[in-house]
């Protein structure tokens, strides 16, 4: 390095230092001219690499097993009622840390009539919230040993008073459902105007836990409203109290919506999917709508004489009136089974059978297209392979369709750059060996040439070649994976995908859920989200299935939100908790969107705090209640990435979690780029390191020769060494 410095050429300005012959001047020049830019470059690259390593924010939605006492003292499995959302770690599952959020499984079922005798509480002059009534019914003493899946919760919000009602599913036959097309329920709910909370005189809005999640779609995440959508089912007898009549489908399908921050049901966004089933549900981040494949629910189930029909379902989340959201469903036919130009008959999907894995993808940025697969014709079922369809949103027009030589287990879209990839079991032509092939399929992009009428075409550069496919992962790595059908997510900015599969550690031969992160650009690094050889999976081993989503998709908000550094830490004397974030924050200043396009327009610095402030400005209501009220408990920013919670009376314990307030904390914006708001929670851990107590004697330091002196050492620990009681 010294030789390179001596050989470095000098500018005219630097030559002026030559006459001074000052070592300090020469060092300063060399620092400014050569060392500083190289060091800054190194720091930027290193920091960028670290941020990239931490940037894939994957969350899971998982049904944790439910076990109850069978009456003999033995815990036996029951239908799961513990739905959780948790951030996943690249180091694998840590059973000692759990900052998951419990999520509601309750669904708005409809409008039902029942005598007012089921009322458990009535508040004069107040509207009731369904989530409030659900909590009230769960807290009733008579239901203390009853699973929440057995509860029926009813809400009746007449203008004079709001009522909560509770019953059991075994008595569901006592409720009378309104006839189709009637609107008996007209009463609003507390926080929104949708008429989901009863009607005159004794009509109730009914809420129950769904029977099951549909495997036809893993679900979709709305990053603007922090809502998780999924398709759920009820058996007809769970709603009617009896088996349905002949000719009626045996179950109902509903679109369920849950808040991912607090875990409460977002009933204003829930709706029934009448007459059909949704497959491959996706969220269109550019247009705030849900997109899925739709088929009538009677074909192949009640009617064997009807051909399969395919439609593109678009569910527009209309929040023009934010107090009364409207879920506007439209269906457009997709002509999969119809003869098309230059399309041989054997390439058409058969109208007599359907085979679908739930795999789908969406490209919402500029291109507006939806991708799914369907089995194409084959003389025998084992020979069936998939055909990829790229259709336009919202009219369902087929933009491109191509045959594949394998069955697709999952599709992945990179919405920033238009990359489409897929994974599935495939027979390698050259070696005739079976493998799980993760391959590149196509690039989808918008033409820069006007196609007429002021619009541009969506173009597909199809690149998959069965003879020489572009493999994005080594088949020797992926071959033993047991893939989860349709469970997929992508990191668009960093060109990565997350592949969900089951690994088989020795302790769990049946397999545990884990994730492989794969870069789709060279050098195409593969990272297993399971830290070391002792890792037992990315989620708990007793959870058989989970949906996954990218909490921060990076489109169009390209910066990552601040995330907790785990865990938060008590001070040694439990007088404070230190919470750290992984990046610089606005310290409470808010991003403001003026025009409703979800893109911030400016920063409001009025809530940015330099001194002590009320923790309720940063943490949610439950957390603030546990921490204590201001000013006895207060928060203080020690830096823009570290906040100290000074506690008055300790009312929170090690292992408990604290949660951030929604829309309260953002990353520092850079070059006009913005971040989503921080979400989620963090567990409070022990001090680190756990220091030994320090005994500080008190008393006069100077003693004169005449005053009597008594040295007295007493201990509440019977003379033993003092220890912290953590």
C-alpha positions in Angstrom: 0.0 0.0 0.0 2.9 2.4 0.8 4.5 1.7 -2.6 1.2 2.4 -4.4 0.8 5.7 -2.4 4.3 6.8 -3.4 3.6 6.0 -7.0 0.3 7.8 -7.1 0.3 10.8 -9.4 -0.1 14.3 -7.9 -2.4 17.0 -9.1 -1.5 20.7 -9.5 -3.2 21.3 -6.1 -1.2 18.6 -4.5 2.1 19.9 -6.0 1.7 23.0 -3.9 2.3 20.8 -0.8 5.7 19.7 -2.3 7.5 22.9 -1.3 6.2 22.6 2.3 7.7 19.1 2.7 5.1 18.7 5.5 4.4 15.0 6.3 0.9 16.0 7.6 0.1 17.7 4.3 1.3 14.7 2.3 -0.8 12.4 4.5 -3.9 14.6 4.1 -3.5 14.7 0.3 -3.1 10.9 0.1 -6.1 10.4 2.4 -8.4 12.7 0.3 -7.1 11.6 -3.1 -6.6 7.9 -2.7 -7.6 6.3 0.6 -10.9 7.9 1.4 -12.7 7.1 -1.8 -11.5 3.5 -1.7 -12.4 3.1 2.0 -15.9 4.7 1.4 -16.4 2.3 -1.6 -15.4 -0.6 0.6 -17.8 0.5 3.3 -20.7 1.0 0.9 -20.1 -2.5 -0.6 -19.8 -4.1 2.8 -22.9 -2.3 4.1 -24.8 -3.1 1.0 -23.9 -6.8 1.3 -25.0 -6.8 4.9 -28.3 -5.1 4.2 -28.9 -7.5 1.3 -28.3 -10.4 3.5 -30.9 -9.1 6.0 -33.4 -7.7 3.5 -35.6 -10.7 2.6 -38.4 -10.3 5.2 -40.4 -13.5 5.1 -43.4 -14.1 7.4 -45.4 -17.3 7.9 -49.0 -17.8 8.5 -49.2 -21.1 10.4 -51.8 -23.2 12.2 -50.2 -24.4 15.4 -51.4 -27.7 16.8 -54.1 -27.6 19.4 -54.1 -30.2 22.2 -56.7 -30.4 25.0 -57.3 -32.6 28.0 -59.5 -35.5 27.0 -60.8 -35.9 30.6 -58.2 -38.5 31.5 -55.4 -36.0 32.0 -53.9 -36.8 28.6 -53.5 -34.1 26.0 -55.0 -35.2 22.7 -55.0 -33.4 19.3 -58.0 -31.2 18.5 -58.8 -29.2 15.3 -56.3 -26.4 15.3 -57.5 -23.0 16.5 -54.1 -21.3 17.2 -53.4 -19.3 14.0 -50.1 -17.4 14.2 -48.2 -15.0 12.0 -44.4 -14.9 12.6 -41.3 -13.5 11.1 -39.0 -16.3 10.0 -35.3 -16.3 10.7 -32.4 -17.4 8.5 -31.0 -19.2 11.4 -34.0 -21.5 11.7 -36.6 -21.9 14.4 -35.6 -20.9 18.0 -38.1 -22.4 20.5 -36.9 -19.9 23.2 -38.0 -16.8 21.2 -41.6 -16.3 20.1 -42.7 -12.9 18.9 -45.5 -14.3 16.8 -48.9 -12.6 16.5 -52.0 -14.6 17.3 -54.5 -14.1 14.4 -58.2 -14.3 14.3 -59.9 -17.3 12.6 -63.3 -15.7 12.8 -65.3 -15.1 9.6 -68.4 -13.0 9.0 -70.9 -15.6 7.9 -74.0 -13.5 7.2 -77.2 -12.2 8.5 -79.3 -14.5 10.8 -82.4 -14.1 12.9 -82.6 -15.2 16.5 -84.4 -14.0 19.6 -82.6 -11.3 21.6 -82.2 -13.7 24.5 -78.7 -14.5 23.5 -77.6 -11.0 24.5 -74.7 -11.1 26.9 -74.1 -7.3 27.2 -75.7 -4.1 25.9 -74.1 -0.6 25.8 -76.5 2.3 25.5 -75.3 4.9 23.0 -72.4 2.8 21.7 -71.8 0.7 18.6 -70.1 -2.7 19.2 -67.1 -4.0 17.3 -67.2 -7.7 16.2 -63.7 -8.2 17.6 -64.9 -6.8 20.9 -67.8 -9.2 21.0 -65.5 -12.1 20.1 -63.3 -11.3 23.1 -66.3 -10.9 25.3 -67.7 -14.4 24.4 -64.3 -16.0 24.9 -64.1 -14.5 28.3 -67.5 -15.8 29.5 -67.2 -18.2 32.4 -69.7 -20.6 30.9 -67.4 -21.0 27.9 -64.1 -21.3 29.9 -63.5 -24.9 28.8 -65.0 -24.5 25.3 -62.8 -24.2 22.2 -63.2 -21.0 20.3 -64.1 -23.1 17.3 -67.4 -24.0 19.0 -68.5 -20.4 19.6 -71.1 -18.4 17.7 -70.7 -14.7 18.1 -73.5 -12.3 17.2 -73.6 -8.5 16.9 -76.7 -6.3 16.9 -76.0 -2.5 16.7 -79.4 -0.8 16.8 -78.9 3.0 17.0 -79.9 3.1 20.7 -77.6 0.4 21.9 -75.0 -2.1 20.8 -75.3 -5.7 21.8 -73.1 -8.7 21.9 -74.6 -12.2 21.8 -73.0 -15.6 22.4 -74.1 -19.2 21.6 -72.6 -22.6 20.7 -72.3 -24.2 17.3 -74.4 -27.1 18.5 -77.3 -24.7 18.7 -76.7 -23.2 15.3 -80.0 -24.6 14.0 -81.8 -22.1 16.2 -80.6 -19.3 13.9 -82.5 -18.6 10.7 -80.6 -17.3 7.7 -82.0 -14.6 5.5 -83.1 -15.6 2.1 -80.7 -14.9 -0.8 -81.2 -11.5 -2.2 -82.7 -10.0 1.0 -81.0 -7.3 3.0 -82.3 -7.7 6.5 -79.0 -6.5 8.1 -78.7 -2.7 7.9 -76.8 -1.8 11.1 -73.3 -0.5 10.9 -70.4 -1.8 13.0 -68.3 0.4 15.3 -65.4 1.2 13.1 -66.9 0.9 9.6 -70.3 1.4 7.9 -70.6 -2.0 6.3 -74.0 -3.5 7.4 -72.4 -6.5 9.1 -73.8 -5.9 12.6 -77.5 -6.8 12.5 -80.8 -5.3 11.6 -84.3 -4.6 12.9 -85.8 -6.2 14.9 -83.9 -9.3 15.8 -81.4 -9.9 13.0 -77.8 -10.5 14.0 -74.5 -10.3 12.2 -73.0 -13.7 12.7 -69.3 -14.6 13.2 -67.7 -18.0 13.6 -64.3 -19.7 13.2 -64.0 -21.2 9.8 -63.8 -25.0 9.4 -60.6 -25.1 7.3 -58.3 -23.1 5.0 -58.7 -24.0 1.4 -55.5 -25.5 -0.2 -56.4 -24.1 -3.6 -54.5 -21.0 -2.6 -51.9 -20.2 0.0 -53.2 -16.6 0.4 -52.1 -13.1 -0.5 -50.7 -10.1 1.4 -51.8 -6.5 1.1 -48.8 -4.4 2.2 -50.8 -1.1 2.1 -53.4 -2.2 4.6 -51.3 -4.9 6.4 -54.1 -7.5 5.6 -53.7 -11.2 4.9 -56.3 -12.7 2.6 -57.0 -16.3 2.2 -59.8 -18.6 1.0 -61.6 -20.5 3.8 -64.5 -23.0 3.9 -67.5 -23.9 6.1 -69.4 -27.1 5.8 -73.0 -26.4 5.1 -74.0 -28.3 8.2 -71.7 -26.0 10.3 -74.0 -23.1 9.3 -77.4 -24.7 8.9 -77.1 -27.3 11.7 -78.0 -30.1 9.2 -76.9 -31.6 5.9 -77.7 -29.5 2.8 -80.5 -30.4 0.4 -79.7 -32.4 -2.8 -78.1 -30.2 -5.4 -76.5 -27.8 -3.0 -72.7 -27.8 -2.7 -71.6 -29.4 0.6 -69.5 -26.3 1.7 -69.3 -22.6 1.3 -66.2 -20.5 0.4 -65.4 -17.2 1.9 -62.6 -14.6 1.4 -61.1 -14.2 4.9 -59.1 -11.0 5.9 -57.0 -10.6 9.0 -54.9 -7.7 10.2 -51.3 -8.8 10.4 -50.3 -6.1 13.0 -52.8 -6.8 15.7 -54.2 -10.2 14.5 -57.8 -9.0 14.5 -60.3 -9.9 11.9 -60.8 -7.3 9.2 -64.4 -8.1 8.7 -65.1 -5.1 6.4 -62.9 -6.8 3.8 -64.4 -10.3 4.2 -66.9 -11.5 1.6 -68.5 -14.7 0.4 -67.4 -16.2 -2.9 -70.7 -17.3 -4.3 -71.0 -20.0 -6.8 -67.4 -20.8 -7.3 -63.9 -21.6 -5.9 -60.8 -19.4 -6.2 -57.4 -20.9 -7.1 -53.9 -19.3 -6.9 -54.9 -16.1 -5.1 -52.5 -13.1 -5.7 -52.5 -9.5 -4.7 -52.0 -6.8 -7.4 -49.8 -4.3 -5.6 -50.1 -1.7 -8.3 -53.9 -1.6 -8.4 -55.0 -2.7 -4.9 -56.9 -5.7 -6.1 -56.9 -9.5 -5.7 -56.6 -11.8 -8.7 -57.3 -15.5 -8.9 -58.5 -18.3 -11.2 -62.2 -19.1 -10.7 -64.2 -22.2 -11.5 -67.9 -22.8 -10.7 -68.2 -25.0 -7.6 -70.8 -27.4 -9.1 -68.7 -28.7 -12.0 -67.1 -32.0 -11.2 -68.8 -32.0 -7.8 -72.5 -31.9 -8.3 -72.7 -32.0 -12.1 -70.7 -34.5 -14.1 -72.4 -33.5 -17.4 -70.9 -30.0 -17.5 -67.5 -29.0 -19.1 -65.0 -27.2 -16.9 -65.1 -23.5 -17.2 -62.3 -21.1 -16.3 -62.5 -17.4 -15.5 -60.3 -14.7 -14.2 -61.6 -13.3 -10.9 -60.6 -9.8 -10.1 -61.6 -8.5 -6.6 -61.2 -4.7 -6.5 -60.7 -3.4 -2.9 -62.6 -0.2 -3.3 -61.9 2.2 -0.4 -63.1 5.4 -2.0 -65.1 5.6 1.2 -62.6 4.3 3.7 -65.3 3.8 6.3 -67.2 1.5 3.9 -64.9 -0.7 1.8 -66.5 -2.5 -1.0 -65.2 -5.8 -2.4 -66.1 -5.6 -6.1 -65.8 -9.0 -7.8 -65.7 -9.3 -11.6 -65.3 -12.5 -13.7 -63.8 -12.7 -17.2 -63.8 -15.9 -19.3 -60.5 -17.5 -20.1 -60.8 -19.7 -23.2 -58.5 -22.5 -22.2 -60.8 -25.2 -23.7 -61.7 -23.3 -26.9 -60.0 -23.8 -30.2 -57.6 -21.0 -31.0 -55.7 -19.8 -34.1 -52.7 -22.0 -34.9 -53.3 -24.1 -31.8 -53.5 -27.9 -32.4 -56.3 -29.7 -30.7 -54.1 -31.8 -28.5 -52.7 -28.6 -27.0 -56.0 -27.6 -25.5 -56.9 -28.2 -21.9 -59.5 -30.9 -21.7 -63.0 -29.7 -20.7 -63.5 -33.0 -18.9 -60.9 -32.9 -16.2 -59.0 -30.4 -14.1 -55.6 -30.7 -12.3 -54.3 -27.7 -10.3 -51.6 -27.3 -7.7 -52.4 -23.8 -6.6 -49.2 -22.4 -8.3 -49.6 -18.9 -9.7 -47.8 -15.6 -10.1 -48.6 -12.0 -10.9 -46.9 -9.2 -12.7 -48.6 -6.0 -11.6 -46.0 -3.3 -12.4 -46.8 -1.9 -15.8 -47.6 -5.3 -17.4 -50.8 -6.3 -15.5 -50.8 -10.1 -16.2 -51.6 -13.2 -14.2 -49.7 -16.5 -14.7 -51.0 -20.0 -13.9 -50.6 -23.6 -15.1 -53.0 -26.3 -16.1 -52.5 -29.9 -17.2 -52.5 -30.4 -20.9 -53.8 -33.4 -22.8 -52.0 -36.7 -22.5 -53.1 -40.3 -23.2 -52.3 -41.4 -19.6 -52.4 -39.6 -16.3 -48.7 -40.2 -15.5 -47.8 -38.6 -18.8 -49.6 -35.3 -18.0 -47.5 -32.2 -18.0 -48.3 -28.6 -17.4 -49.0 -25.8 -19.8 -48.2 -22.2 -18.7 -50.8 -19.5 -19.4 -50.0 -15.8 -19.2 -53.3 -13.9 -19.2 -54.1 -10.2 -19.2 -55.8 -8.5 -16.2 -58.7 -7.9 -16.0 -60.2 -9.2 -19.3 -58.6 -12.7 -19.2 -57.2 -12.5 -22.7 -54.4 -15.1 -23.2 -51.2 -13.2 -24.0 -48.9 -16.3 -24.2 -49.2 -20.0 -23.6 -46.4 -22.5 -23.7 -46.1 -26.3 -23.0 -43.7 -27.6 -20.3 -42.1 -31.0 -19.9 -42.8 -31.2 -16.2 -45.4 -30.5 -13.5 -45.1 -27.1 -11.8 -45.1 -27.1 -8.0 -44.6 -23.3 -7.6 -44.3 -20.3 -9.8 -42.1 -17.2 -8.9 -42.4 -13.7 -10.3 -39.9 -10.8 -10.0 -42.1 -7.8 -10.5 -39.3 -5.3 -10.6 -37.6 -6.9 -13.6 -40.2 -9.2 -15.1 -38.6 -12.6 -14.5 -40.8 -15.7 -14.4 -39.4 -19.0 -13.0 -40.8 -22.3 -11.8 -39.8 -25.4 -9.8 -41.2 -28.9 -10.1 -40.3 -32.6 -10.7 -38.8 -33.1 -14.1 -37.1 -35.9 -16.1 -33.7 -34.6 -17.4 -33.5 -35.5 -21.1 -29.8 -36.0 -21.3 -29.4 -38.3 -18.3 -33.0 -39.6 -17.9 -32.7 -38.8 -14.2 -35.5 -37.5 -12.1 -34.8 -34.1 -10.5 -36.5 -31.1 -8.8 -35.7 -28.6 -11.5 -35.8 -24.9 -10.7 -35.7 -23.2 -14.1 -36.0 -19.8 -15.8 -39.1 -19.6 -18.0 -39.5 -16.1 -19.4 -39.2 -12.3 -19.1 -42.4 -10.3 -19.2 -42.1 -6.6 -20.0 -43.9 -3.6 -21.4 -43.2 -2.6 -25.0 -41.9 0.9 -25.5 -43.7 1.0 -28.9 -47.2 2.4 -29.0 -49.6 -0.3 -30.2 -52.3 2.3 -31.1 -54.8 4.1 -29.0 -52.1 5.3 -26.6 -51.4 1.9 -25.2 -48.4 -0.4 -25.2 -48.3 -4.1 -25.5 -47.2 -6.6 -22.8 -44.5 -8.7 -24.4 -43.2 -12.2 -23.3 -39.7 -13.2 -24.1 -40.1 -17.0 -23.6 -36.7 -18.6 -22.9 -37.4 -22.1 -21.6 -35.9 -24.8 -23.8 -36.5 -28.4 -22.7 -33.3 -29.5 -24.4 -31.1 -26.9 -22.6 -33.1 -25.2 -19.8 -31.6 -22.4 -17.7 -31.3 -24.0 -14.3 -31.3 -21.5 -11.4 -30.2 -24.1 -8.8 -28.0 -27.2 -8.8 -30.3 -30.2 -9.2 -28.1 -32.1 -6.8 -29.1 -29.6 -4.1 -32.8 -29.6 -4.9 -33.4 -33.3 -5.8 -34.2 -34.5 -2.2 -36.6 -31.6 -1.5 -40.2 -32.4 -0.7 -41.8 -29.3 -2.3 -44.9 -27.5 -0.9 -47.4 -27.0 -3.7 -48.1 -23.3 -4.5 -46.2 -21.9 -1.4 -43.9 -19.2 -2.8 -42.7 -15.7 -2.4 -40.0 -13.4 -4.0 -37.7 -10.6 -3.2 -38.1 -8.4 -6.2 -35.3 -5.8 -5.7 -32.6 -8.3 -4.8 -33.6 -11.0 -7.4 -34.3 -13.8 -4.9 -37.0 -16.4 -4.4 -38.0 -18.4 -1.4 -38.6 -22.1 -2.0 -40.6 -24.0 0.7 -39.9 -27.7 1.2 -39.6 -30.3 3.9 -36.2 -31.4 5.2 -35.6 -34.6 7.2 -33.4 -34.2 10.2 -32.7 -37.4 12.1 -34.9 -36.4 15.0 -37.9 -35.8 12.7 -37.9 -38.4 9.9 -41.3 -37.3 8.7 -39.8 -33.9 7.8 -40.0 -30.3 8.9 -40.8 -27.1 7.1 -37.9 -25.0 5.9 -37.0 -22.5 3.2 -34.2 -22.2 0.6 -33.4 -18.7 -0.6 -32.1 -18.7 -4.2 -30.6 -15.9 -6.2 -31.9 -15.9 -9.8 -28.9 -13.9 -11.1 -25.3 -15.2 -11.3 -23.7 -16.5 -9.2 -27.1 -17.8 -8.1 -26.3 -18.5 -4.5 -28.5 -20.9 -2.5 -29.0 -20.2 1.2 -30.8 -22.6 3.5 -32.9 -20.8 6.2 -31.7 -23.3 8.7 -28.6 -22.2 10.5 -26.5 -25.3 11.2 -26.5 -29.1 11.3 -28.5 -29.0 14.5 -31.3 -26.9 13.0 -34.8 -28.4 13.3 -36.5 -26.4 10.6 -37.5 -22.8 9.9 -40.8 -23.2 11.9 -41.6 -25.5 14.7 -41.4 -29.2 13.8 -45.0 -30.0 14.8 -46.4 -27.5 12.3 -47.1 -29.5 9.0 -48.0 -26.5 6.7 -47.5 -22.8 6.5 -48.1 -20.1 4.0 -45.4 -17.5 3.5 -45.2 -13.9 2.2 -42.7 -11.1 1.8 -43.7 -8.5 4.3 -41.8 -5.8 2.4 -42.1 -6.5 -1.4 -40.1 -3.3 -2.3 -42.6 -2.2 -4.9 -43.1 0.8 -5.1 -41.6 1.6 -1.6 -38.0 0.5 -2.3 -36.4 1.0 1.1 -36.8 -1.7 3.8 -38.7 -0.9 7.0 -36.9 -0.8 10.3 -36.8 -4.2 11.9 -36.1 -5.2 15.5 -32.8 -6.5 16.5 -33.7 -9.6 18.6 -34.2 -9.5 21.5 -34.8 -6.2 23.4 -32.8 -6.1 26.6 -33.5 -5.2 30.2 -30.9 -3.2 32.0 -29.3 -5.0 35.0 -31.5 -3.2 37.5 -34.7 -3.6 35.4 -35.1 0.1 35.3 -35.1 0.3 31.5 -35.5 -1.8 28.3 -33.3 -1.0 25.3 -34.8 -1.6 21.8 -32.6 -1.6 18.8 -33.5 -1.4 15.1 -31.4 -2.6 12.1 -31.3 0.8 10.4 -31.7 4.5 10.9 -35.2 5.7 11.6 -37.1 9.0 11.4 -37.5 8.8 15.2 -41.3 9.0 15.1 -41.7 11.5 12.2 -44.4 10.4 9.9 -44.5 9.9 6.1 -47.6 11.6 4.7 -49.5 10.6 1.6 -51.6 13.5 0.4 -53.2 12.1 -2.8 -54.1 8.6 -1.7 -51.8 6.8 -4.1 -49.9 5.1 -1.2 -46.7 6.9 -2.1 -45.5 9.4 0.6 -45.4 13.0 -0.5 -43.5 14.6 2.5 -42.4 14.0 6.1 -44.2 15.4 9.1 -41.5 16.1 11.7 -43.9 17.3 14.4 -43.7 13.9 16.2 -40.0 13.5 15.9 -38.8 13.5 19.5 -35.4 14.7 20.8 -36.2 14.3 24.5 -38.4 12.0 26.7 -41.8 11.2 25.2 -44.9 9.1 25.7 -44.2 5.5 24.7 -47.8 5.4 23.3 -46.5 7.4 20.3 -44.3 4.4 19.3 -45.7 1.2 20.8 -49.2 -0.2 20.6 -51.9 0.0 23.3 -51.3 -3.4 24.9 -47.5 -2.8 25.1 -48.0 0.7 26.6 -50.4 -0.8 29.2 -47.7 -3.3 30.3 -44.9 -0.7 30.3 -46.8 1.9 32.3 -48.3 5.3 31.7 -46.5 8.5 30.9 -44.7 10.3 32.5 -43.8 7.6 35.1 -42.7 5.4 32.1 -41.2 7.3 29.2 -39.2 6.6 26.1 -36.0 8.3 24.9 -34.2 8.0 21.5 -30.5 7.3 22.3 -29.8 7.4 18.6 -31.9 7.2 15.4 -31.8 3.3 15.6 -32.0 2.8 19.4 -34.8 3.7 21.9 -34.6 3.4 25.6 -37.8 2.6 27.6 -37.4 4.0 31.1 -39.8 2.0 33.3 -41.5 3.4 36.4 -43.1 0.2 37.9 -41.9 -3.1 36.4 -45.0 -4.8 35.0 -43.4 -6.7 32.2 -41.3 -9.9 32.4 -38.6 -11.6 30.5 -40.1 -13.5 27.6 -43.0 -11.1 27.0 -43.2 -9.2 23.7 -43.6 -5.6 22.9 -45.2 -4.4 19.6 -44.7 -1.4 17.5 -47.6 1.0 16.8 -48.8 0.7 13.1 -47.7 3.6 10.8 -45.4 5.1 13.5 -41.8 4.3 12.6 -40.1 4.6 9.2 -36.6 4.4 7.8 -34.7 7.5 6.9 -35.6 8.2 3.2 -32.7 8.2 0.7 -32.7 10.0 -2.7 -36.5 10.2 -2.8 -36.9 6.5 -1.8 -39.4 5.6 0.9 -39.9 2.7 3.3 -43.0 1.0 4.6 -43.8 1.4 8.3 -42.2 -0.9 10.8 -44.5 -3.6 12.1 -44.4 -6.6 14.4 -42.9 -7.2 17.8 -39.9 -8.3 19.7 -39.4 -10.4 22.9 -37.8 -8.8 25.9 -34.7 -10.7 27.0 -32.3 -10.9 29.9 -29.5 -8.3 30.3 -26.5 -9.2 28.3 -24.0 -9.7 29.8 -25.5 -10.7 33.2 -23.1 -8.8 35.4 -22.3 -9.6 39.0 -23.8 -7.2 41.6 -21.6 -4.4 42.8 -21.9 -3.5 46.5 -21.3 0.2 47.1 -21.0 1.1 50.9 -22.4 4.3 52.1 -21.2 6.5 55.0 -18.5 9.0 56.0 -15.2 8.6 54.2 -13.2 10.4 56.9 -13.4 9.3 60.5 -11.8 11.2 63.4 -9.8 9.6 66.2 -12.5 10.1 68.9 -15.8 9.1 67.3 -16.8 5.5 67.9 -16.8 3.3 64.8 -19.0 0.3 64.2 -18.7 -1.7 61.0 -21.9 -3.7 60.4 -22.4 -5.9 57.3 -25.9 -7.4 57.1 -27.4 -9.5 54.4 -30.9 -10.8 53.5 -29.2 -13.8 51.9 -27.8 -15.2 55.2 -24.3 -13.9 54.6 -24.0 -15.4 51.1 -22.9 -13.5 48.1 -25.5 -11.1 46.6 -27.0 -12.2 43.3 -29.3 -10.5 40.9 -32.7 -12.1 41.0 -33.3 -12.5 37.2 
